[in-house]
Amino acid sequence: MPVAPTLSGAVYRKLLLFIAGMGGLLYGIDVGIIAAALLYLGRTVHLSQQQTSIIVAAVLGGSMLSSLVAGVLADWLGRRRLMIFSGFCFLASVGLIVLSQGFASLFVGRLLQGMSGGLIAVVVPLYLAECLPAASRGRGSAIFQLMLTVGIAIAAFVGWYYTQQAERIIHAAPGSAAVLFAASNHAWRSMFLAVVYPGAVFFLGAFLLGETPRWLYRKARPEKALAELLRVVDPAEARRQYDEMEELAHAASAGKQQGASGSLLQRRYVVPFFLACVILACNQATGINSILAYLVLILRQAGMSADHATQGDAAVKVLNVVMTLLAVALVDRKGRKFLLILGSSGMLVALVAAGLLFHSFEAKRVDLAPQLRQQVRDNRLVVPVQALSAADGSEPMSLSVLYSYGAGDKVVAARSTDADAVLRIVPEPSEKGTLVLQHAYWAPAPSERMGWGIAACLALFIAAFAAGPGVVVWLALSELMPTRIRSNGMGVGLLINQGISTLLAGVFLSVVGRYGYFTMFWLWAACAVVYLCTAIFFLPETKGKTLEEIEQSF
């Protein structure tokens, strides 16, 4: 039997979990860092509404693209080498974003950042599932999700910190366009630059890890596979798992000789693959990534100030971390099925409630576009909001206008309670087209209290997601997939997951601009119903089973 390395199993497992956890941190930062940056990005880089949506969705789209090849690369290069490569891509993306001066370079940087995240999202759960023993695989794999939520929270605090800095500078020099530009430019670039440090830790740390035993065995390196097993489990457990790998390999080989067992259309492959894909699709169709990415804008629309919106964003994301810690403690005790049912139920309640709150004031809006088109002068529009509100009594009112100058929709809003309650639409130097007013919604302005009510609904949504789907989805992805199709199956599953996420993030601003925020929340609630039914009626329990035992059960 090969001699184990000098690092004890306990020490090596901690190192493994730390480096893998840093991968989850980077994936969370990918998702969360844009939320606060959106407050300032449009002030220094000329972006239409569609381009802003594309910048947000580029990370998800890049993740979707990389998931197409992540499984193939993981099988070809190995899990460890792919982790190193994904860390390098993340560092390169940060440099490109921070130095960007326009939409094209921003898009490429965010796309590369998403591609690194997509590789990480496939290879790190795969790496953990193939290295950790069955008794601790649930908690160990949940570390990825825990650190993902920590990454989202860190991104929120980074955004809050630089938002406070920028707002102090802007308020100290009211009316100065140069100060506004400089403070905004520094704020969003600093937010992205701050995340380079965990990227460097993950990139360098991946060099310290070994390859997974299952990959080594499949590559006809059995002695090395056994040696890697000895790094994470005791000799008796290592021998037991090694024998199971041999049995499964022999059974598959015998089946191939009979001409049937090698087919990927068998129930043992199709059923778990389809189930994992449904869970992954529902996981994003409930709106988690869109809510995380647009949370600050959602809270602003709900009635909060910029400072309070970033505070609410940070508070909700800290709650995400706390509830993920709880889920990590429960996942190997209560099981995957219980947590998924509990979480999807809470998400459904939260989404319906948030939709009702938004509907309570969005249903009262009136489209004033026909009247305002008559006030357009010299291809620009200036509307004193206080004059409009005089007819509606003392109730605070808001005016939100969806417009374009030939290409690319934009939204501008003003409230009757603003210090300078005037809505101005003036073309940028690059905008040569004619002003087109698509909608001009006049509605009661939501109060700060309404904003905190919606924040509470979003907190419940995040808490429920973290306690159930947030942890279970990565386990479902790695545990349900049989060994033969695990890497490629995880890639396809993540492709579906990120494809839906990209689509939702890309259409979010357009949908809420035309139909209201309540529309998106109720759409997500309908998807939560499908998620809950899948968890109740179709998901098997995999707690405490080895990967080989789970595969044999199908």
C-alpha positions in Angstrom: 0.0 0.0 0.0 1.5 3.4 -0.9 2.8 5.6 1.9 0.6 8.7 2.7 2.1 12.1 2.4 3.5 13.8 5.5 0.5 16.1 5.9 -2.1 14.4 8.2 -5.5 13.6 6.7 -7.2 16.2 9.0 -4.7 19.0 8.0 -5.0 18.2 4.3 -8.8 18.1 4.4 -8.8 21.6 6.0 -6.4 22.9 3.3 -8.6 21.3 0.6 -11.8 22.8 2.1 -10.1 26.2 2.4 -8.9 26.4 -1.2 -12.2 25.0 -2.5 -14.0 27.5 -0.3 -12.1 30.3 -1.9 -13.5 29.2 -5.2 -17.0 29.6 -3.8 -16.0 33.0 -2.6 -14.9 34.1 -6.1 -18.1 32.8 -7.6 -20.1 34.8 -5.0 -18.1 37.9 -5.7 -18.8 37.5 -9.5 -22.5 37.6 -8.7 -22.6 40.3 -6.1 -20.0 43.0 -7.0 -22.1 44.6 -9.7 -25.0 45.5 -7.4 -23.6 48.7 -5.8 -21.4 49.4 -8.9 -24.5 50.0 -10.9 -25.2 53.2 -8.9 -22.1 54.8 -10.4 -21.2 52.9 -13.5 -23.7 54.8 -15.7 -22.4 58.2 -14.6 -18.9 57.6 -16.0 -19.5 55.1 -18.9 -22.2 55.9 -21.4 -24.6 52.8 -21.3 -28.1 52.3 -22.5 -30.6 50.3 -20.5 -29.9 47.3 -22.7 -26.2 47.7 -22.3 -26.5 47.9 -18.6 -28.5 44.7 -18.6 -25.9 43.0 -20.8 -23.1 44.1 -18.4 -25.0 42.5 -15.5 -25.9 39.4 -17.4 -22.4 39.0 -19.0 -21.1 37.2 -15.9 -24.0 34.8 -16.1 -23.6 34.4 -19.8 -19.8 33.8 -19.5 -20.6 31.2 -16.9 -23.0 29.6 -19.3 -20.5 29.5 -22.1 -17.7 28.0 -19.9 -20.0 25.4 -18.6 -20.3 24.0 -22.2 -16.6 23.0 -22.0 -16.0 22.7 -18.3 -16.9 19.0 -18.1 -14.7 18.2 -21.1 -11.8 20.3 -19.7 -12.2 18.7 -16.2 -11.9 15.2 -17.8 -9.0 16.3 -20.1 -6.9 18.5 -17.8 -8.0 17.1 -14.5 -9.9 18.8 -11.7 -6.8 20.5 -10.1 -5.4 22.0 -13.3 -8.8 23.4 -14.2 -9.1 25.1 -10.8 -5.7 26.8 -11.4 -6.8 27.9 -14.9 -10.1 29.3 -13.6 -8.2 31.3 -10.9 -6.0 32.8 -13.6 -9.0 33.8 -15.7 -10.5 35.6 -12.7 -7.4 37.7 -12.1 -7.2 38.6 -15.8 -10.9 39.7 -15.7 -10.4 42.1 -12.8 -7.6 43.9 -14.6 -9.6 44.2 -17.8 -12.6 45.6 -16.0 -10.7 48.1 -13.8 -8.9 49.5 -16.9 -12.0 49.6 -19.2 -13.2 52.8 -20.7 -16.3 51.8 -22.6 -19.0 49.2 -23.1 -16.9 46.8 -25.2 -14.0 46.3 -22.7 -16.4 46.2 -19.8 -18.4 43.5 -21.5 -15.4 41.4 -22.3 -14.1 41.7 -18.8 -17.4 40.7 -17.2 -17.7 37.9 -19.7 -14.3 36.6 -18.7 -15.2 37.0 -15.1 -18.3 34.9 -15.7 -16.3 32.2 -17.6 -14.0 31.8 -14.6 -17.0 31.6 -12.3 -18.6 28.9 -14.6 -15.5 26.8 -14.5 -15.3 27.2 -10.7 -18.9 26.3 -10.3 -18.4 23.0 -12.1 -14.9 22.0 -11.0 -15.0 22.8 -7.3 -18.2 20.9 -6.3 -16.9 18.1 -8.6 -13.5 18.2 -6.8 -15.1 18.1 -3.3 -17.6 15.3 -4.2 -14.8 13.1 -5.5 -12.4 13.7 -2.6 -14.5 13.8 0.6 -15.8 10.8 2.4 -19.6 10.1 2.4 -20.0 11.0 6.1 -18.8 14.5 5.6 -19.5 15.1 1.9 -22.7 17.1 2.6 -21.0 19.5 5.1 -17.8 19.7 3.0 -19.5 20.4 -0.3 -21.8 22.9 1.5 -18.6 24.9 2.3 -18.6 25.9 -1.4 -22.1 27.5 -1.0 -21.2 29.0 2.4 -18.2 30.7 0.9 -20.3 31.7 -2.1 -22.6 33.6 0.3 -19.6 35.1 2.1 -18.3 36.3 -1.3 -21.7 37.9 -2.0 -21.7 39.6 1.4 -18.1 40.8 1.0 -19.1 42.3 -2.3 -22.0 44.1 -0.6 -19.8 45.5 2.1 -17.2 46.6 -0.4 -20.0 48.3 -2.3 -21.4 49.9 0.8 -17.9 51.2 1.8 -17.2 52.9 -1.5 -20.7 54.2 -1.8 -20.4 56.0 1.5 -17.1 57.5 0.4 -18.5 58.6 -2.9 -21.7 60.1 -1.4 -19.7 62.1 1.1 -17.5 63.6 -1.7 -20.5 64.3 -3.9 -22.5 66.0 -1.1 -19.5 68.1 -0.1 -19.5 69.7 -3.6 -23.1 69.9 -4.8 -23.6 70.7 -8.4 -20.0 70.0 -9.5 -20.0 67.8 -12.5 -16.3 67.2 -12.3 -16.5 66.0 -8.6 -19.5 63.8 -9.5 -17.6 62.1 -12.3 -14.4 61.6 -10.3 -16.1 60.2 -7.2 -18.3 57.9 -9.3 -15.4 56.7 -11.4 -13.3 56.0 -8.3 -16.1 54.2 -6.6 -17.0 51.5 -9.1 -13.4 50.8 -10.2 -12.3 50.4 -6.6 -15.2 48.0 -6.0 -13.9 45.7 -8.7 -10.2 46.1 -7.8 -10.8 45.1 -4.2 -11.7 41.6 -5.1 -8.3 40.8 -6.7 -6.9 39.5 -3.4 -9.1 36.4 -2.8 -8.6 35.6 -6.5 -4.8 35.5 -5.9 -5.3 33.2 -2.9 -7.4 30.8 -4.9 -5.0 30.8 -7.8 -1.9 30.2 -5.8 -3.6 27.8 -3.3 -4.8 25.4 -6.0 -1.1 24.5 -6.7 -1.0 22.9 -3.2 -3.8 20.4 -3.9 -3.6 16.9 -5.3 -5.8 15.4 -8.0 -9.1 13.6 -7.1 -8.9 9.8 -6.6 -11.9 9.1 -9.0 -10.3 11.0 -11.9 -6.9 9.3 -11.3 -8.6 5.9 -11.3 -10.5 6.6 -14.6 -7.1 7.6 -16.1 -5.7 4.2 -15.3 -3.5 5.4 -12.4 -4.9 3.2 -9.5 -1.9 3.4 -7.2 -2.0 7.2 -7.4 -5.7 7.1 -6.8 -5.3 5.1 -3.6 -2.5 7.4 -2.4 -4.9 10.4 -2.8 -7.6 8.6 -0.9 -5.2 8.1 1.9 -4.7 11.9 2.1 -8.4 12.4 3.1 -9.5 9.2 4.8 -8.1 6.5 7.0 -6.6 3.3 5.4 -9.6 1.1 6.0 -12.0 3.6 4.5 -9.6 4.3 1.6 -9.4 0.6 0.8 -13.3 0.3 1.0 -13.8 3.2 -1.4 -11.1 1.9 -3.7 -12.8 -1.6 -3.8 -16.1 0.1 -4.7 -14.5 2.0 -7.6 -13.1 -1.3 -8.8 -16.4 -3.1 -8.5 -18.3 -0.4 -10.4 -15.6 -0.3 -13.1 -15.7 -4.0 -13.6 -19.6 -4.0 -13.7 -19.5 -1.3 -16.4 -16.9 -3.2 -18.4 -18.9 -6.4 -18.2 -22.0 -4.5 -19.3 -20.2 -3.0 -22.3 -19.2 -6.5 -23.4 -23.0 -7.4 -23.4 -23.7 -4.4 -25.6 -26.3 -2.6 -23.4 -24.8 -1.2 -20.2 -22.6 1.4 -21.9 -25.6 3.4 -23.3 -26.1 6.8 -21.8 -29.9 6.4 -22.4 -30.2 3.9 -19.5 -32.4 4.8 -16.6 -29.4 4.9 -14.3 -28.1 7.8 -16.3 -31.1 9.6 -17.7 -33.2 9.8 -14.6 -30.6 11.3 -12.2 -29.4 13.6 -15.0 -32.8 14.9 -15.8 -33.7 15.3 -12.1 -30.5 17.3 -11.5 -31.2 19.5 -14.5 -34.7 20.3 -13.3 -33.4 21.2 -9.8 -30.7 23.4 -11.4 -33.2 25.1 -13.7 -35.7 25.9 -10.9 -32.9 27.1 -8.7 -32.4 30.1 -11.1 -35.9 30.4 -12.4 -36.9 31.6 -8.9 -34.8 34.7 -9.5 -32.0 34.4 -7.0 -29.2 35.8 -9.2 -31.3 38.6 -10.5 -32.4 39.6 -7.0 -28.8 39.5 -5.8 -27.5 41.5 -8.8 -30.3 44.1 -8.8 -31.0 44.2 -5.0 -29.8 47.8 -4.6 -31.9 49.0 -7.5 -34.9 47.0 -6.3 -34.7 48.6 -2.8 -34.3 52.1 -4.4 -37.4 51.5 -6.4 -39.2 50.3 -3.2 -38.6 53.7 -1.6 -35.2 53.6 0.1 -32.4 56.2 -0.2 -29.1 55.2 -1.9 -27.3 54.9 1.5 -30.2 52.8 3.0 -30.4 50.7 -0.1 -26.8 49.7 0.2 -27.2 49.1 3.9 -30.2 46.8 3.2 -28.2 45.0 0.5 -25.4 44.3 3.0 -27.8 43.2 5.8 -29.7 40.8 3.5 -26.4 39.3 2.3 -25.1 38.8 5.8 -28.3 37.0 6.6 -27.5 34.8 3.6 -24.2 33.8 5.2 -25.8 33.1 8.6 -28.5 30.9 7.1 -26.0 29.0 5.0 -24.1 28.2 8.2 -27.3 26.8 9.6 -27.8 24.7 6.4 -24.2 23.4 6.6 -24.9 22.2 10.1 -28.2 20.5 9.1 -27.5 19.1 5.6 -26.0 15.8 6.9 -28.5 15.6 9.8 -31.9 16.4 8.3 -31.0 15.5 4.7 -31.2 17.1 1.3 -34.9 16.6 0.7 -36.0 18.1 3.9 -34.0 21.3 3.4 -35.1 21.7 -0.2 -38.8 21.5 0.7 -38.3 23.9 3.6 -36.4 26.4 1.5 -38.6 26.4 -1.6 -41.7 26.9 0.6 -40.2 30.0 2.3 -39.1 31.4 -1.1 -42.6 31.0 -2.5 -44.2 32.9 0.4 -41.5 35.7 0.2 -41.9 36.2 -3.6 -45.7 36.4 -3.4 -45.5 38.9 -0.5 -43.0 41.1 -2.3 -45.1 41.1 -5.5 -48.2 42.1 -3.5 -46.3 45.1 -1.9 -45.0 46.3 -5.3 -48.4 45.9 -6.8 -50.0 48.0 -4.1 -48.4 51.2 -5.5 -47.5 50.2 -9.1 -51.1 49.3 -9.9 -52.0 53.0 -9.3 -49.6 54.4 -11.9 -50.9 56.4 -14.9 -49.0 56.8 -18.2 -48.5 60.5 -18.9 -46.4 59.9 -22.1 -49.1 61.5 -24.4 -49.1 64.7 -22.4 -45.3 64.9 -22.0 -44.6 64.3 -25.7 -46.2 67.7 -26.2 -43.7 69.3 -23.9 -40.6 68.1 -25.8 -38.6 71.1 -27.0 -35.3 71.0 -29.0 -35.2 67.2 -28.6 -35.1 67.4 -24.8 -37.7 67.3 -22.0 -37.7 69.3 -18.7 -40.6 68.5 -16.4 -41.1 70.2 -13.0 -42.4 67.3 -10.9 -43.8 69.5 -8.2 -46.1 71.2 -10.7 -47.5 67.8 -11.7 -48.0 66.7 -8.1 -50.0 69.8 -7.2 -53.1 68.1 -8.7 -52.6 65.0 -6.5 -52.6 66.8 -3.1 -49.9 66.4 -0.5 -49.1 62.7 -1.3 -45.5 62.2 -2.5 -45.5 61.2 -6.2 -42.9 59.9 -8.6 -42.4 60.2 -12.3 -40.5 57.4 -14.2 -39.9 57.8 -17.9 -38.7 55.1 -20.3 -37.2 56.8 -23.4 -34.6 56.4 -26.1 -32.8 58.5 -28.7 -33.2 56.1 -31.6 -31.4 53.1 -30.0 -31.1 51.8 -26.5 -33.8 52.4 -23.9 -33.1 54.4 -20.8 -35.0 55.1 -17.6 -34.9 58.4 -15.6 -37.0 59.1 -12.5 -37.7 62.0 -10.2 -39.9 62.5 -7.1 -42.0 65.4 -5.9 -40.1 65.3 -2.6 -36.6 65.7 -4.2 -34.7 68.9 -3.4 -34.5 69.6 -7.1 -37.8 68.0 -8.2 -37.3 68.4 -11.9 -37.1 65.5 -14.4 -34.6 66.3 -17.2 -33.9 64.3 -20.4 -31.0 65.7 -22.4 -29.2 63.8 -25.2 -25.6 62.7 -24.7 -23.1 64.0 -27.4 -23.2 60.6 -29.0 -27.0 60.4 -29.2 -28.1 61.9 -32.5 -31.6 60.4 -32.8 -35.0 61.9 -32.0 -36.3 61.6 -28.5 -38.9 58.9 -28.2 -41.0 58.7 -25.0 -42.2 55.2 -24.6 -43.8 55.4 -21.1 -44.0 58.1 -18.5 -45.5 56.5 -15.3 -46.9 58.8 -12.7 -47.6 57.0 -9.4 -47.6 57.4 -5.6 -44.0 57.3 -4.4 -43.3 54.4 -2.1 -42.3 55.4 1.4 -39.1 54.4 3.3 -41.4 52.1 5.4 -42.5 50.3 2.2 -38.9 49.9 1.3 -38.1 48.2 4.5 -41.2 46.0 4.1 -40.0 44.8 0.7 -36.5 44.4 2.2 -37.9 42.1 4.8 -39.6 40.0 2.1 -36.3 39.8 0.2 -34.5 38.8 3.5 -37.0 35.9 3.9 -36.4 34.9 0.3 -32.6 34.9 0.8 -32.8 33.1 4.1 -35.1 30.4 2.7 -32.9 30.0 -0.4 -29.7 29.8 1.7 -31.2 27.2 4.2 -32.3 24.9 1.4 -31.7 25.3 -2.4 -28.5 27.2 -1.9 -26.7 24.3 -0.3 -28.7 21.3 -1.8 -28.3 22.4 -5.4 -24.5 21.8 -5.5 -24.9 18.5 -3.8 -27.7 17.4 -6.2 -25.4 18.4 -9.1 -22.5 16.3 -7.9 -24.2 13.5 -6.0 -27.0 12.6 -8.5 -24.8 12.4 -11.6 -23.3 8.9 -12.1 -19.5 8.7 -12.3 -19.4 8.0 -16.1 -21.3 11.3 -16.9 -20.5 13.3 -13.8 -18.2 16.0 -15.2 -20.0 16.4 -18.6 -23.4 16.1 -16.9 -22.4 18.8 -14.4 -21.4 21.0 -17.3 -24.7 20.6 -19.1 -26.6 21.1 -15.9 -24.8 24.3 -15.1 -25.3 25.4 -18.7 -29.1 25.1 -18.2 -28.8 26.8 -14.8 -26.8 29.8 -16.1 -28.8 30.0 -19.3 -31.9 30.7 -17.3 -30.1 33.0 -15.0 -28.6 35.0 -17.9 -32.0 35.3 -19.6 -33.7 36.6 -16.5 -31.0 39.1 -15.7 -31.0 40.3 -19.3 -34.7 41.0 -19.5 -35.2 42.2 -15.9 -34.9 46.0 -16.5 -37.0 45.8 -19.7 -39.8 43.9 -18.0 -40.0 45.9 -14.8 -39.7 49.2 -16.9 -42.8 48.2 -18.9 -44.9 46.0 -16.6 -43.7 46.7 -13.1 -41.6 44.9 -10.5 -44.5 42.9 -9.3 -44.6 41.1 -12.6 -41.1 39.6 -12.1 -41.8 38.6 -8.5 -45.0 36.7 -9.4 -43.2 35.0 -12.4 -40.5 33.8 -10.0 -43.2 32.7 -7.5 -44.8 30.4 -10.2 -41.4 28.8 -10.7 -41.0 28.3 -7.0 -44.2 26.2 -7.1 -42.6 23.9 -9.6 -39.4 23.7 -7.4 -41.5 22.8 -4.4 -43.4 20.0 -6.2 -40.1 18.6 -7.5 -38.6 18.5 -4.0 -41.7 16.8 -2.5 -42.5 14.2 -5.2 -39.3 13.4 -7.1 -36.1 14.1 -5.2 -34.5 11.0 -3.5 -32.6 11.2 -0.2 -28.8 10.8 -0.7 -27.7 11.5 2.8 -24.9 9.2 4.1 -24.4 7.3 0.8 -21.2 6.9 -1.2 -21.3 8.1 -4.8 -21.2 4.5 -5.9 -24.2 3.6 -3.7 -26.2 6.5 -5.1 -25.4 5.4 -8.7 -26.4 1.8 -8.0 -29.8 3.0 -6.6 -30.8 4.2 -10.1 
